[in-house]
Amino acid sequence: MSGGPRRRQLLAAACAWVGAPQGVYAQAPAFAAADLEAAAQLRDQALRDGEAWRLVESLTTEVGARPAGSAADARARDWALAQFARLNLAEARAEPLPLRVWRRGPSGARLVAPAEQPLVVAALGNSVGTPAGGVRAEVAWYADYAALRADPVEGSRARGRIVYVDQAMERTRDGRGYGAAVGMRLGGASEAARRGAVAYAMRSLGTSRNRIAHTGAMQYDLAQPRIPAIALSVPDADLLARLHARGTAPVMHVEVAAAENVDATTHNLIAEVPGTDLAREIVLIGAHLDSWDVGQGALDDGAGVAIVTAAAASIRAAGLRPRRTVRVVLFGNEENGFDGARAYADRYRDAPHQLVGESDFGAGRVWRLRGRWAAAAQPLLAPMAAVLAPLGVALPETGAHEGNPGPDAGVLMRRHRWPGIELSQDGSAYFDVHHTENDTLDKVDPAALAQNAACWAAMAWLAAQSPVPFGPLPPA
């Protein structure tokens, strides 16, 4: 792609997105026409080259599930370094992170009254185990987490029982259904314990009707007793709901085994496309390399690992030299502690970051672009969106400058006020498999994966070439 007409076309498209004629737009910070053209080339090449699919197929096949601090996590580290070398990314390194991890043991549950029935469950991450022989008690049913929290502590019907919260998660494109329900997983066990419960159970935080259970991290309030915590598959949750509707108080038996505070080591994996005149400034595109111990970690977050690594490799393969350094960071232990993000924030606190962003929402197609950066650079969001428009990506009518850069990247943005980018993925089906044994490679759409890599490649390049700094953000 070359020549004056094509460059004028790209510039005109960028102007259209900000609703200004070219003469007016020229007075605002603007990308060079050559940089817009290169971004379009990167976009189109990433759509065709299949690199993101090769990466996620390799990771899920050769490593599989990789909980932080496990032997599989160490294999994932070696895998990442080998891929960085294969793709000719520079400054590849593994930065060790000592930590203490939780490890799952066998778990199970069954109804013993009114009729014996097995239940499909998963222990929540960080749950303590049950005493030998398990816990057996009547179930105290709550419609949702708000109902549990509204139950008075004194005289609570939870006392001596297994608390069960029946809140269903709403299927949404942008994941807000997860945000509305995740509190019952994070804090439900301690709220139940505060009211005298002997165990905690909840409807799986997911949208699948399959008989699978969703795990995920929970947190204990150390001022309360620590009680075992499990999630039920949706069909088994429906069974409890039907029994409640009949006025029946079921009795449940729960067994959980787990190991706590196991000494381990994980890593942040880092590689770069070196910058030129502004090489000290970093455009960080990240994902997390760890996964839960169920499934293969294909969507969470093997897809993100593949997307951002392939995006950086596209820039390298094109022979382009960005002004700022484009840095791929594969964070360690996102799932159960954010150790990688916190360690990165400490280690690189003095390195100026032009932008931070993370791909950690599966492999659904990108449909929206949002940024969060300084006011002086905000006009550059529109021309970036113009380059992504052929991929079906748009700026929202409202909230374009209120983006969330992802979980690990969000830690960095909040700690250091580094600017952030959000490439919103379609998460309509993501929570069908999120944190379950069904998070496997067959759930990844190669075409949607390539569209993601194309978006990240073009976006990273333009952020690296920006004529102005994107940050820092104003104080929170």
C-alpha positions as a Markdown table, in Angstrom:
| # | Residue | x | y | z |
|---|---|---|---|---|
| 1 | Met | 0.0 | 0.0 | 0.0 |
| 2 | Ser | 1.7 | 3.2 | -1.1 |
| 3 | Gly | 1.2 | 6.5 | -2.8 |
| 4 | Gly | -0.5 | 9.8 | -2.1 |
| 5 | Pro | -4.1 | 8.9 | -2.8 |
| 6 | Arg | -4.2 | 6.1 | -0.3 |
| 7 | Arg | -2.5 | 8.3 | 2.4 |
| 8 | Arg | -5.1 | 11.0 | 1.8 |
| 9 | Gln | -7.9 | 8.4 | 2.1 |
| 10 | Leu | -6.6 | 7.3 | 5.5 |
| 11 | Leu | -6.3 | 10.8 | 6.8 |
| 12 | Ala | -9.7 | 11.7 | 5.5 |
| 13 | Ala | -11.2 | 8.7 | 7.3 |
| 14 | Ala | -9.5 | 9.8 | 10.5 |
| 15 | Cys | -10.9 | 13.3 | 10.2 |
| 16 | Ala | -14.4 | 11.9 | 9.6 |
| 17 | Trp | -14.2 | 10.1 | 12.9 |
| 18 | Val | -13.6 | 13.3 | 14.8 |
| 19 | Gly | -16.2 | 15.2 | 12.8 |
| 20 | Ala | -13.8 | 17.8 | 11.5 |
| 21 | Pro | -12.5 | 18.8 | 8.1 |
| 22 | Gln | -8.9 | 18.1 | 7.3 |
| 23 | Gly | -7.8 | 21.6 | 7.8 |
| 24 | Val | -9.3 | 21.7 | 11.3 |
| 25 | Tyr | -7.9 | 18.3 | 12.2 |
| 26 | Ala | -4.4 | 19.3 | 11.1 |
| 27 | Gln | -4.4 | 21.8 | 14.0 |
| 28 | Ala | -4.8 | 18.9 | 16.5 |
| 29 | Pro | -2.2 | 16.2 | 17.3 |
| 30 | Ala | -2.2 | 14.0 | 14.3 |
| 31 | Phe | -0.6 | 10.7 | 13.2 |
| 32 | Ala | 1.7 | 10.9 | 10.2 |
| 33 | Ala | 0.1 | 9.6 | 7.1 |
| 34 | Ala | 2.9 | 7.0 | 6.7 |
| 35 | Asp | 2.1 | 5.7 | 10.2 |
| 36 | Leu | -1.6 | 5.3 | 9.4 |
| 37 | Glu | -0.7 | 3.5 | 6.3 |
| 38 | Ala | 1.7 | 1.1 | 8.2 |
| 39 | Ala | -1.0 | 0.4 | 10.7 |
| 40 | Ala | -3.4 | -0.6 | 7.9 |
| 41 | Gln | -0.8 | -2.9 | 6.5 |
| 42 | Leu | -0.2 | -4.5 | 9.9 |
| 43 | Arg | -3.9 | -4.9 | 10.3 |
| 44 | Asp | -4.3 | -6.7 | 7.0 |
| 45 | Gln | -1.3 | -8.9 | 7.4 |
| 46 | Ala | -2.3 | -10.1 | 10.9 |
| 47 | Leu | -5.7 | -11.1 | 9.5 |
| 48 | Arg | -4.0 | -13.4 | 7.0 |
| 49 | Asp | -0.9 | -14.8 | 8.7 |
| 50 | Gly | -2.5 | -17.2 | 11.2 |
| 51 | Glu | 0.2 | -16.7 | 13.8 |
| 52 | Ala | -2.3 | -16.2 | 16.7 |
| 53 | Trp | -3.9 | -19.5 | 16.0 |
| 54 | Arg | -0.5 | -21.3 | 15.8 |
| 55 | Leu | 0.4 | -19.9 | 19.2 |
| 56 | Val | -2.8 | -20.8 | 21.0 |
| 57 | Glu | -2.9 | -24.3 | 19.4 |
| 58 | Ser | 0.7 | -24.9 | 20.5 |
| 59 | Leu | 0.1 | -23.6 | 24.1 |
| 60 | Thr | -3.0 | -25.7 | 24.7 |
| 61 | Thr | -1.6 | -28.8 | 23.1 |
| 62 | Glu | 1.9 | -28.8 | 24.5 |
| 63 | Val | 1.2 | -27.3 | 27.9 |
| 64 | Gly | -2.6 | -27.3 | 28.7 |
| 65 | Ala | -3.9 | -26.0 | 32.0 |
| 66 | Arg | -1.1 | -24.1 | 33.9 |
| 67 | Pro | -2.0 | -23.0 | 37.4 |
| 68 | Ala | 0.5 | -20.6 | 38.9 |
| 69 | Gly | 3.5 | -22.3 | 40.5 |
| 70 | Ser | 2.8 | -25.7 | 39.1 |
| 71 | Ala | 5.0 | -27.9 | 36.9 |
| 72 | Ala | 2.8 | -26.9 | 33.9 |
| 73 | Asp | 3.4 | -23.3 | 34.7 |
| 74 | Ala | 7.1 | -23.9 | 34.4 |
| 75 | Arg | 6.5 | -25.6 | 31.1 |
| 76 | Ala | 4.5 | -22.6 | 30.0 |
| 77 | Arg | 7.4 | -20.3 | 30.9 |
| 78 | Asp | 9.8 | -22.4 | 28.7 |
| 79 | Trp | 7.2 | -22.4 | 25.9 |
| 80 | Ala | 6.9 | -18.7 | 26.0 |
| 81 | Leu | 10.6 | -18.1 | 25.8 |
| 82 | Ala | 10.8 | -20.5 | 22.9 |
| 83 | Gln | 8.1 | -18.7 | 21.0 |
| 84 | Phe | 9.6 | -15.3 | 21.7 |
| 85 | Ala | 12.9 | -16.6 | 20.1 |
| 86 | Arg | 11.1 | -18.1 | 17.2 |
| 87 | Leu | 9.3 | -14.9 | 16.5 |
| 88 | Asn | 12.6 | -12.8 | 16.8 |
| 89 | Leu | 11.3 | -10.7 | 19.6 |
| 90 | Ala | 14.0 | -8.9 | 21.5 |
| 91 | Glu | 15.0 | -8.8 | 25.2 |
| 92 | Ala | 13.1 | -12.0 | 26.0 |
| 93 | Arg | 13.2 | -12.8 | 29.7 |
| 94 | Ala | 11.5 | -14.6 | 32.6 |
| 95 | Glu | 11.3 | -12.6 | 35.8 |
| 96 | Pro | 10.7 | -15.0 | 38.8 |
| 97 | Leu | 8.0 | -14.3 | 41.3 |
| 98 | Pro | 8.1 | -16.3 | 44.6 |
| 99 | Leu | 4.6 | -16.9 | 45.9 |
| 100 | Arg | 2.4 | -19.2 | 48.0 |
| 101 | Val | -0.3 | -21.0 | 46.1 |
| 102 | Trp | -3.5 | -22.9 | 46.7 |
| 103 | Arg | -3.8 | -26.3 | 45.2 |
| 104 | Arg | -7.1 | -28.1 | 44.6 |
| 105 | Gly | -7.7 | -31.6 | 46.0 |
| 106 | Pro | -10.7 | -33.9 | 45.4 |
| 107 | Ser | -14.1 | -32.3 | 46.1 |
| 108 | Gly | -17.7 | -33.5 | 45.8 |
| 109 | Ala | -21.2 | -32.9 | 47.1 |
| 110 | Arg | -24.5 | -34.7 | 47.1 |
| 111 | Leu | -28.0 | -34.3 | 48.4 |
| 112 | Val | -28.9 | -36.7 | 51.1 |
| 113 | Ala | -32.5 | -35.5 | 51.6 |
| 114 | Pro | -35.2 | -35.4 | 50.5 |
| 115 | Ala | -33.6 | -37.9 | 48.1 |
| 116 | Glu | -30.0 | -39.0 | 47.5 |
| 117 | Gln | -28.7 | -37.2 | 44.4 |
| 118 | Pro | -25.1 | -36.5 | 43.3 |
| 119 | Leu | -24.2 | -32.8 | 42.6 |
| 120 | Val | -21.6 | -31.5 | 40.2 |
| 121 | Val | -19.5 | -28.9 | 42.0 |
| 122 | Ala | -16.1 | -27.2 | 42.0 |
| 123 | Ala | -14.3 | -25.9 | 45.0 |
| 124 | Leu | -13.7 | -22.2 | 44.8 |
| 125 | Gly | -10.1 | -21.1 | 44.7 |
| 126 | Asn | -8.6 | -20.5 | 48.2 |
| 127 | Ser | -11.3 | -22.6 | 49.9 |
| 128 | Val | -10.3 | -24.4 | 53.0 |
| 129 | Gly | -11.0 | -28.1 | 53.1 |
| 130 | Thr | -13.7 | -29.8 | 55.1 |
| 131 | Pro | -13.0 | -31.9 | 58.1 |
| 132 | Ala | -12.4 | -35.6 | 57.5 |
| 133 | Gly | -15.7 | -37.1 | 56.4 |
| 134 | Gly | -17.0 | -33.8 | 55.1 |
| 135 | Val | -19.8 | -31.5 | 56.3 |
| 136 | Arg | -23.5 | -32.5 | 56.3 |
| 137 | Ala | -26.2 | -29.9 | 57.1 |
| 138 | Glu | -29.5 | -28.5 | 56.0 |
| 139 | Val | -29.4 | -25.9 | 53.3 |
| 140 | Ala | -30.3 | -22.3 | 54.0 |
| 141 | Trp | -31.4 | -20.9 | 50.6 |
| 142 | Tyr | -30.9 | -17.2 | 49.6 |
| 143 | Ala | -32.2 | -15.8 | 46.3 |
| 144 | Asp | -29.1 | -13.7 | 45.8 |
| 145 | Tyr | -26.1 | -12.2 | 47.5 |
| 146 | Ala | -27.9 | -9.1 | 48.5 |
| 147 | Ala | -30.4 | -11.3 | 50.4 |
| 148 | Leu | -27.6 | -13.0 | 52.3 |
| 149 | Arg | -26.0 | -9.7 | 53.2 |
| 150 | Ala | -29.4 | -8.3 | 54.4 |
| 151 | Asp | -30.0 | -11.3 | 56.7 |
| 152 | Pro | -29.4 | -10.1 | 60.3 |
| 153 | Val | -26.4 | -11.7 | 61.9 |
| 154 | Glu | -28.2 | -12.3 | 65.2 |
| 155 | Gly | -30.7 | -15.1 | 64.8 |
| 156 | Ser | -29.7 | -15.8 | 61.2 |
| 157 | Arg | -31.3 | -18.9 | 59.6 |
| 158 | Ala | -27.8 | -19.6 | 58.2 |
| 159 | Arg | -26.5 | -20.7 | 61.7 |
| 160 | Gly | -25.5 | -24.4 | 61.6 |
| 161 | Arg | -26.5 | -24.7 | 58.0 |
| 162 | Ile | -24.9 | -24.7 | 54.5 |
| 163 | Val | -25.7 | -21.4 | 53.0 |
| 164 | Tyr | -26.6 | -21.5 | 49.3 |
| 165 | Val | -26.9 | -18.4 | 47.1 |
| 166 | Asp | -29.0 | -18.9 | 44.0 |
| 167 | Gln | -28.1 | -15.7 | 42.1 |
| 168 | Ala | -28.0 | -16.3 | 38.3 |
| 169 | Met | -25.5 | -14.4 | 36.1 |
| 170 | Glu | -26.8 | -12.4 | 33.1 |
| 171 | Arg | -25.4 | -13.1 | 29.7 |
| 172 | Thr | -24.0 | -9.8 | 28.3 |
| 173 | Arg | -21.8 | -8.7 | 25.5 |
| 174 | Asp | -19.5 | -6.5 | 27.6 |
| 175 | Gly | -19.2 | -8.7 | 30.7 |
| 176 | Arg | -21.2 | -6.5 | 33.0 |
| 177 | Gly | -23.3 | -9.5 | 34.1 |
| 178 | Tyr | -20.1 | -11.0 | 35.6 |
| 179 | Gly | -19.3 | -7.8 | 37.4 |
| 180 | Ala | -22.8 | -7.7 | 38.9 |
| 181 | Ala | -22.5 | -11.2 | 40.3 |
| 182 | Val | -18.9 | -11.8 | 41.1 |
| 183 | Gly | -19.3 | -10.4 | 44.7 |
| 184 | Met | -21.1 | -13.6 | 45.8 |
| 185 | Arg | -18.0 | -15.6 | 44.8 |
| 186 | Leu | -15.4 | -13.2 | 46.3 |
| 187 | Gly | -17.1 | -12.6 | 49.7 |
| 188 | Gly | -20.0 | -15.0 | 50.0 |
| 189 | Ala | -18.2 | -17.5 | 52.3 |
| 190 | Ser | -17.2 | -14.9 | 54.8 |
| 191 | Glu | -20.7 | -13.4 | 54.8 |
| 192 | Ala | -22.1 | -16.9 | 55.4 |
| 193 | Ala | -19.6 | -17.6 | 58.2 |
| 194 | Arg | -20.5 | -14.3 | 59.8 |
| 195 | Arg | -24.0 | -15.7 | 60.3 |
| 196 | Gly | -22.8 | -19.0 | 61.6 |
| 197 | Ala | -22.9 | -21.2 | 58.5 |
| 198 | Val | -20.8 | -24.4 | 58.3 |
| 199 | Ala | -20.2 | -24.2 | 54.5 |
| 200 | Tyr | -21.0 | -22.0 | 51.6 |
| 201 | Ala | -22.4 | -23.0 | 48.2 |
| 202 | Met | -23.4 | -20.8 | 45.2 |
| 203 | Arg | -24.9 | -21.1 | 41.7 |
| 204 | Ser | -22.0 | -21.2 | 39.3 |
| 205 | Leu | -20.8 | -17.8 | 38.0 |
| 206 | Gly | -21.4 | -18.7 | 34.4 |
| 207 | Thr | -24.0 | -18.8 | 31.6 |
| 208 | Ser | -23.7 | -22.4 | 30.4 |
| 209 | Arg | -26.6 | -24.8 | 30.8 |
| 210 | Asn | -24.1 | -27.7 | 30.7 |
| 211 | Arg | -23.6 | -29.7 | 33.9 |
| 212 | Ile | -20.2 | -28.2 | 34.6 |
| 213 | Ala | -19.2 | -26.1 | 37.6 |
| 214 | His | -17.2 | -22.8 | 37.4 |
| 215 | Thr | -14.3 | -22.2 | 39.8 |
| 216 | Gly | -12.6 | -18.9 | 40.6 |
| 217 | Ala | -10.9 | -17.1 | 43.4 |
| 218 | Met | -12.7 | -16.2 | 46.6 |
| 219 | Gln | -11.4 | -14.2 | 49.6 |
| 220 | Tyr | -11.7 | -14.7 | 53.3 |
| 221 | Asp | -12.4 | -12.0 | 55.8 |
| 222 | Leu | -9.9 | -13.1 | 58.4 |
| 223 | Ala | -12.1 | -11.7 | 61.2 |
| 224 | Gln | -14.5 | -14.6 | 60.4 |
| 225 | Pro | -14.2 | -18.3 | 60.5 |
| 226 | Arg | -13.0 | -19.8 | 57.3 |
| 227 | Ile | -15.5 | -22.3 | 55.9 |
| 228 | Pro | -15.4 | -24.5 | 52.8 |
| 229 | Ala | -16.8 | -22.9 | 49.6 |
| 230 | Ile | -18.1 | -24.6 | 46.4 |
| 231 | Ala | -20.0 | -23.7 | 43.2 |
| 232 | Leu | -22.7 | -25.9 | 41.8 |
| 233 | Ser | -23.4 | -26.5 | 38.1 |
| 234 | Val | -26.4 | -24.6 | 36.7 |
| 235 | Pro | -28.6 | -27.7 | 36.4 |
| 236 | Asp | -27.8 | -28.7 | 40.0 |
| 237 | Ala | -28.5 | -25.2 | 41.1 |
| 238 | Asp | -31.9 | -25.4 | 39.3 |
| 239 | Leu | -32.5 | -28.6 | 41.3 |
| 240 | Leu | -32.0 | -26.7 | 44.6 |
| 241 | Ala | -34.2 | -23.9 | 43.4 |
| 242 | Arg | -37.0 | -26.4 | 42.6 |
| 243 | Leu | -36.8 | -27.9 | 46.0 |
| 244 | His | -37.0 | -24.5 | 47.6 |
| 245 | Ala | -40.1 | -23.7 | 45.5 |
| 246 | Arg | -41.7 | -26.8 | 46.9 |
| 247 | Gly | -41.0 | -25.7 | 50.5 |
| 248 | Thr | -38.4 | -28.4 | 51.0 |
| 249 | Ala | -35.3 | -27.8 | 53.1 |
| 250 | Pro | -32.7 | -30.2 | 51.5 |
| 251 | Val | -29.8 | -31.7 | 53.3 |
| 252 | Met | -26.4 | -31.5 | 51.6 |
| 253 | His | -23.1 | -33.4 | 52.2 |
| 254 | Val | -20.0 | -31.5 | 51.1 |
| 255 | Glu | -16.4 | -32.7 | 50.9 |
| 256 | Val | -13.4 | -30.5 | 49.9 |
| 257 | Ala | -9.7 | -31.2 | 50.0 |
| 258 | Ala | -7.1 | -28.5 | 49.4 |
| 259 | Ala | -3.6 | -27.5 | 50.2 |
| 260 | Glu | -2.8 | -23.9 | 51.2 |
| 261 | Asn | 0.3 | -21.7 | 51.3 |
| 262 | Val | 2.4 | -24.0 | 49.2 |
| 263 | Asp | 5.8 | -22.4 | 48.4 |
| 264 | Ala | 6.1 | -22.0 | 44.6 |
| 265 | Thr | 7.6 | -19.7 | 41.9 |
| 266 | Thr | 5.9 | -18.3 | 38.9 |
| 267 | His | 7.2 | -15.7 | 36.3 |
| 268 | Asn | 6.4 | -12.7 | 34.3 |
| 269 | Leu | 7.4 | -13.4 | 30.7 |
| 270 | Ile | 8.6 | -10.3 | 28.7 |
| 271 | Ala | 9.7 | -9.6 | 25.2 |
| 272 | Glu | 10.0 | -6.5 | 23.1 |
| 273 | Val | 10.0 | -4.8 | 19.7 |
| 274 | Pro | 12.7 | -2.2 | 20.5 |
| 275 | Gly | 12.0 | 1.5 | 19.9 |
| 276 | Thr | 14.1 | 4.1 | 18.3 |
| 277 | Asp | 14.2 | 7.8 | 19.5 |
| 278 | Leu | 11.6 | 7.2 | 22.3 |
| 279 | Ala | 12.7 | 3.7 | 23.2 |
| 280 | Arg | 12.5 | 4.4 | 27.0 |
| 281 | Glu | 8.7 | 4.9 | 26.7 |
| 282 | Ile | 6.8 | 1.6 | 26.7 |
| 283 | Val | 3.6 | 0.5 | 24.9 |
| 284 | Leu | 2.6 | -2.5 | 27.0 |
| 285 | Ile | 0.4 | -5.1 | 25.5 |
| 286 | Gly | -0.3 | -7.9 | 27.9 |
| 287 | Ala | -2.2 | -11.1 | 28.8 |
| 288 | His | -1.8 | -13.6 | 31.6 |
| 289 | Leu | 0.0 | -16.9 | 31.1 |
| 290 | Asp | -1.4 | -18.8 | 34.1 |
| 291 | Ser | -4.8 | -20.5 | 34.1 |
| 292 | Trp | -7.0 | -22.4 | 36.5 |
| 293 | Asp | -6.4 | -26.1 | 36.8 |
| 294 | Val | -9.5 | -27.1 | 34.9 |
| 295 | Gly | -9.8 | -27.2 | 31.1 |
| 296 | Gln | -6.9 | -26.1 | 28.9 |
| 297 | Gly | -6.9 | -22.4 | 29.6 |
| 298 | Ala | -7.6 | -21.8 | 25.9 |
| 299 | Leu | -9.9 | -18.8 | 26.2 |
| 300 | Asp | -8.7 | -17.7 | 29.7 |
| 301 | Asp | -6.1 | -16.7 | 28.7 |
| 302 | Gly | -4.4 | -18.7 | 26.1 |
| 303 | Ala | -6.2 | -16.6 | 23.5 |
| 304 | Gly | -4.9 | -13.4 | 24.9 |
| 305 | Val | -1.4 | -14.7 | 25.1 |
| 306 | Ala | -1.6 | -15.6 | 21.4 |
| 307 | Ile | -3.2 | -12.3 | 20.4 |
| 308 | Val | -0.7 | -9.9 | 21.9 |
| 309 | Thr | 2.3 | -12.1 | 21.1 |
| 310 | Ala | 1.2 | -12.3 | 17.5 |
| 311 | Ala | 0.5 | -8.6 | 17.4 |
| 312 | Ala | 4.1 | -7.8 | 18.4 |
| 313 | Ala | 5.5 | -10.4 | 16.0 |
| 314 | Ser | 3.6 | -8.7 | 13.2 |
| 315 | Ile | 5.4 | -5.5 | 13.8 |
| 316 | Arg | 8.7 | -7.3 | 14.0 |
| 317 | Ala | 8.1 | -9.4 | 10.8 |
| 318 | Ala | 7.1 | -6.3 | 8.9 |
| 319 | Gly | 10.5 | -4.8 | 9.5 |
| 320 | Leu | 9.0 | -1.7 | 11.1 |
| 321 | Arg | 10.9 | 0.2 | 13.8 |
| 322 | Pro | 8.5 | 1.9 | 16.3 |
| 323 | Arg | 9.5 | 5.1 | 18.0 |
| 324 | Arg | 8.5 | 3.7 | 21.4 |
| 325 | Thr | 9.3 | 0.2 | 22.6 |
| 326 | Val | 6.4 | -2.3 | 22.2 |
| 327 | Arg | 6.6 | -4.6 | 25.1 |
| 328 | Val | 4.7 | -7.9 | 25.5 |
| 329 | Val | 4.1 | -8.9 | 29.1 |
| 330 | Leu | 2.6 | -12.3 | 30.0 |
| 331 | Phe | 1.7 | -11.9 | 33.6 |
| 332 | Gly | 2.1 | -14.6 | 36.3 |
| 333 | Asn | -0.7 | -15.6 | 38.7 |
| 334 | Glu | -3.5 | -13.3 | 37.5 |
| 335 | Glu | -6.1 | -15.8 | 38.5 |
| 336 | Asn | -5.4 | -16.0 | 42.1 |
| 337 | Gly | -3.5 | -12.9 | 43.4 |
| 338 | Phe | -2.3 | -10.6 | 40.6 |
| 339 | Asp | 1.3 | -11.3 | 41.8 |
| 340 | Gly | 2.7 | -10.6 | 38.3 |
| 341 | Ala | 1.0 | -7.3 | 37.9 |
| 342 | Arg | 2.1 | -6.1 | 41.3 |
| 343 | Ala | 5.6 | -7.2 | 40.8 |
| 344 | Tyr | 5.7 | -5.5 | 37.4 |
| 345 | Ala | 4.3 | -2.3 | 38.9 |
| 346 | Asp | 7.1 | -2.3 | 41.5 |
| 347 | Arg | 9.9 | -3.2 | 39.2 |
| 348 | Tyr | 9.1 | -0.7 | 36.4 |
| 349 | Arg | 7.6 | 2.1 | 38.4 |
| 350 | Asp | 10.1 | 4.6 | 37.0 |
| 351 | Ala | 9.8 | 3.6 | 33.3 |
| 352 | Pro | 7.5 | 5.9 | 31.4 |
| 353 | His | 4.6 | 4.0 | 29.9 |
| 354 | Gln | 2.8 | 5.5 | 26.9 |
| 355 | Leu | 0.0 | 2.9 | 27.2 |
| 356 | Val | -1.0 | -0.3 | 28.9 |
| 357 | Gly | -3.6 | -2.8 | 27.7 |
| 358 | Glu | -4.5 | -6.4 | 28.1 |
| 359 | Ser | -6.3 | -9.1 | 26.2 |
| 360 | Asp | -8.1 | -11.2 | 28.8 |
| 361 | Phe | -11.7 | -11.8 | 27.7 |
| 362 | Gly | -11.5 | -14.8 | 25.4 |
| 363 | Ala | -11.4 | -14.7 | 21.6 |
| 364 | Gly | -14.6 | -13.0 | 20.7 |
| 365 | Arg | -14.4 | -10.3 | 18.0 |
| 366 | Val | -13.3 | -6.8 | 19.0 |
| 367 | Trp | -16.3 | -4.5 | 18.5 |
| 368 | Arg | -15.4 | -1.3 | 20.5 |
| 369 | Leu | -12.3 | 0.9 | 21.1 |
| 370 | Arg | -12.0 | 2.9 | 24.3 |
| 371 | Gly | -9.0 | 4.7 | 25.8 |
| 372 | Arg | -8.2 | 6.4 | 29.0 |
| 373 | Trp | -5.4 | 9.0 | 28.6 |
| 374 | Ala | -4.6 | 12.6 | 29.0 |
| 375 | Ala | -6.9 | 15.2 | 27.5 |
| 376 | Ala | -4.2 | 16.5 | 25.1 |
| 377 | Ala | -4.0 | 13.2 | 23.4 |
| 378 | Gln | -7.7 | 12.3 | 23.3 |
| 379 | Pro | -8.1 | 13.4 | 19.6 |
| 380 | Leu | -5.9 | 10.5 | 18.6 |
| 381 | Leu | -8.4 | 7.9 | 19.7 |
| 382 | Ala | -10.6 | 8.7 | 16.7 |
| 383 | Pro | -8.0 | 8.1 | 13.9 |
| 384 | Met | -7.0 | 4.9 | 15.7 |
| 385 | Ala | -10.6 | 3.8 | 15.5 |
| 386 | Ala | -10.7 | 4.7 | 11.8 |
| 387 | Val | -7.9 | 2.3 | 11.1 |
| 388 | Leu | -9.9 | -0.5 | 13.0 |
| 389 | Ala | -13.2 | 0.4 | 11.4 |
| 390 | Pro | -12.9 | -2.1 | 8.5 |
| 391 | Leu | -12.7 | -4.8 | 11.2 |
| 392 | Gly | -16.0 | -3.8 | 12.7 |
| 393 | Val | -14.6 | -1.8 | 15.5 |
| 394 | Ala | -16.3 | 1.5 | 16.5 |
| 395 | Leu | -15.9 | 4.3 | 19.0 |
| 396 | Pro | -18.9 | 4.4 | 21.4 |
| 397 | Glu | -21.1 | 7.5 | 21.4 |
| 398 | Thr | -20.5 | 7.9 | 25.1 |
| 399 | Gly | -17.7 | 6.8 | 27.3 |
| 400 | Ala | -15.0 | 6.6 | 24.6 |
| 401 | His | -12.4 | 7.9 | 27.2 |
| 402 | Glu | -13.5 | 5.7 | 30.0 |
| 403 | Gly | -11.8 | 2.4 | 29.0 |
| 404 | Asn | -10.8 | -0.4 | 31.2 |
| 405 | Pro | -7.5 | -1.9 | 30.1 |
| 406 | Gly | -8.0 | -5.3 | 31.7 |
| 407 | Pro | -7.3 | -6.9 | 35.1 |
| 408 | Asp | -3.5 | -6.8 | 35.3 |
| 409 | Ala | -3.1 | -3.7 | 33.2 |
| 410 | Gly | -5.8 | -2.1 | 35.4 |
| 411 | Val | -3.5 | -2.6 | 38.4 |
| 412 | Leu | -0.8 | -0.7 | 36.6 |
| 413 | Met | -3.1 | 2.1 | 35.5 |
| 414 | Arg | -4.4 | 2.6 | 39.0 |
| 415 | Arg | -1.0 | 2.4 | 40.7 |
| 416 | His | 1.0 | 4.7 | 38.4 |
| 417 | Arg | -1.7 | 6.6 | 36.4 |
| 418 | Trp | -0.4 | 5.1 | 33.2 |
| 419 | Pro | -2.8 | 5.6 | 30.3 |
| 420 | Gly | -4.9 | 2.5 | 29.3 |
| 421 | Ile | -6.5 | 1.1 | 26.2 |
| 422 | Glu | -9.5 | -1.2 | 25.9 |
| 423 | Leu | -10.2 | -3.3 | 22.8 |
| 424 | Ser | -13.7 | -4.6 | 23.8 |
| 425 | Gln | -14.4 | -8.2 | 22.8 |
| 426 | Asp | -17.7 | -9.8 | 22.4 |
| 427 | Gly | -18.1 | -11.8 | 25.6 |
| 428 | Ser | -21.6 | -13.1 | 24.9 |
| 429 | Ala | -20.4 | -16.7 | 25.0 |
| 430 | Tyr | -17.3 | -16.3 | 27.1 |
| 431 | Phe | -18.8 | -17.2 | 30.5 |
| 432 | Asp | -20.2 | -20.5 | 29.1 |
| 433 | Val | -16.7 | -21.9 | 29.5 |
| 434 | His | -14.9 | -19.4 | 31.8 |
| 435 | His | -13.1 | -21.2 | 34.7 |
| 436 | Thr | -14.5 | -24.6 | 33.7 |
| 437 | Glu | -13.3 | -27.9 | 32.2 |
| 438 | Asn | -14.8 | -26.8 | 28.9 |
| 439 | Asp | -12.3 | -24.0 | 28.4 |
| 440 | Thr | -10.6 | -25.9 | 25.5 |
| 441 | Leu | -9.2 | -25.1 | 22.1 |
| 442 | Asp | -12.3 | -26.0 | 20.2 |
| 443 | Lys | -14.0 | -23.0 | 21.7 |
| 444 | Val | -11.6 | -20.6 | 19.9 |
| 445 | Asp | -12.7 | -19.2 | 16.5 |
| 446 | Pro | -9.6 | -18.8 | 14.3 |
| 447 | Ala | -11.1 | -15.9 | 12.3 |
| 448 | Ala | -12.1 | -14.0 | 15.4 |
| 449 | Leu | -8.7 | -14.6 | 16.9 |
| 450 | Ala | -7.0 | -13.2 | 13.8 |
| 451 | Gln | -9.3 | -10.1 | 14.0 |
| 452 | Asn | -8.1 | -9.5 | 17.6 |
| 453 | Ala | -4.5 | -9.8 | 16.6 |
| 454 | Ala | -5.0 | -7.4 | 13.7 |
| 455 | Cys | -6.6 | -4.9 | 16.1 |
| 456 | Trp | -3.8 | -5.1 | 18.6 |
| 457 | Ala | -1.0 | -4.9 | 16.0 |
| 458 | Ala | -2.4 | -1.7 | 14.5 |
| 459 | Met | -3.2 | -0.1 | 17.8 |
| 460 | Ala | 0.2 | -0.9 | 19.3 |
| 461 | Trp | 2.0 | 0.6 | 16.3 |
| 462 | Leu | 0.0 | 3.8 | 16.4 |
| 463 | Ala | 0.5 | 4.2 | 20.2 |
| 464 | Ala | 4.2 | 3.8 | 19.6 |
| 465 | Gln | 4.2 | 6.4 | 16.8 |
| 466 | Ser | 2.0 | 9.0 | 18.5 |
| 467 | Pro | 3.2 | 12.5 | 18.1 |
| 468 | Val | 2.3 | 13.3 | 21.8 |
| 469 | Pro | 2.4 | 11.4 | 25.1 |
| 470 | Phe | -0.8 | 9.7 | 26.1 |
| 471 | Gly | -0.2 | 10.3 | 29.8 |
| 472 | Pro | 0.1 | 10.5 | 32.7 |
| 473 | Leu | -3.5 | 10.4 | 33.7 |
| 474 | Pro | -4.7 | 13.0 | 36.2 |
| 475 | Pro | -4.8 | 12.0 | 39.8 |
| 476 | Ala | -7.7 | 9.6 | 40.7 |
